[in-house]
Structures are given as structure tokens and as C-alpha cells.
């Protein structure tokens, strides 16, 4: 999808540098992809520790000692 954006030159230069992108469009895509990945991970963190069926590290150590 093509869109037209007004991105400040300094911000775009930083995005290009931080993403090691070869082109400005590539930098924008990499930045958006990384942002979306971080947001998905943040949403998953809400559920951390809510599954009672998972073993704790202590349970796992106990099983390993028995073998």
C-alpha cells in the first residue's frame, strides 16, 4: 500500500540509522514491524502467570533431581 507521509528529516534519518535500512521506505517498514512486535509482546505479558497448569522452575528442578 502506498501512502504519503510527512516525517521530520531527523526522525527519518535516525530510523534509517537504527534499523540499518538501505532505503527510507525500508526503514519505515522495519520500524513499524518492530513497533507491532513490541505491542503484541506487551499484550501477551498481561497473561503471564495466569495458567495454573504450567510447572514452576522449582517443580522442574524437582523432576530433574528424581531422574
SVG drawing of the C-alpha trace seen along z (x, -y; Angstrom):
<svg xmlns="http://www.w3.org/2000/svg" viewBox="-5 -17 28 58">
<polyline fill="none" stroke="black" stroke-width="0.4" points="0.0,0.0 1.4,-3.4 0.8,-6.4 2.2,-9.8 3.7,-10.9 5.3,-14.0 8.1,-12.6 10.6,-15.0 14.0,-14.6 15.9,-14.0 13.5,-11.3 13.7,-9.5 17.5,-9.7 17.5,-8.2 15.1,-5.4 17.3,-4.6 20.4,-4.5 18.9,-2.5 17.3,0.1 20.3,0.4 18.0,-0.1 19.3,-0.8 16.3,-2.9 13.9,-5.2 10.8,-3.1 12.6,-0.1 13.4,-2.0 9.7,-2.9 8.6,0.8 11.2,2.1 10.2,-0.5 6.5,0.3 7.2,4.1 9.3,3.7 6.7,1.5 3.9,4.0 6.0,6.9 6.7,5.0 3.0,4.2 2.0,7.8 4.5,8.9 3.2,6.3 -0.3,7.7 0.9,11.2 2.6,10.1 -0.8,9.4 -1.4,13.2 1.9,14.1 1.4,16.3 -2.3,16.8 -2.0,20.5 -2.1,22.7 -1.3,25.9 2.3,24.8 5.2,26.1 7.2,23.7 11.0,23.7 11.0,25.4 8.7,28.2 11.0,28.7 14.1,28.9 12.4,31.5 11.6,33.6 15.2,33.4 16.6,34.5 14.4,37.6 15.9,38.9"/>
</svg>
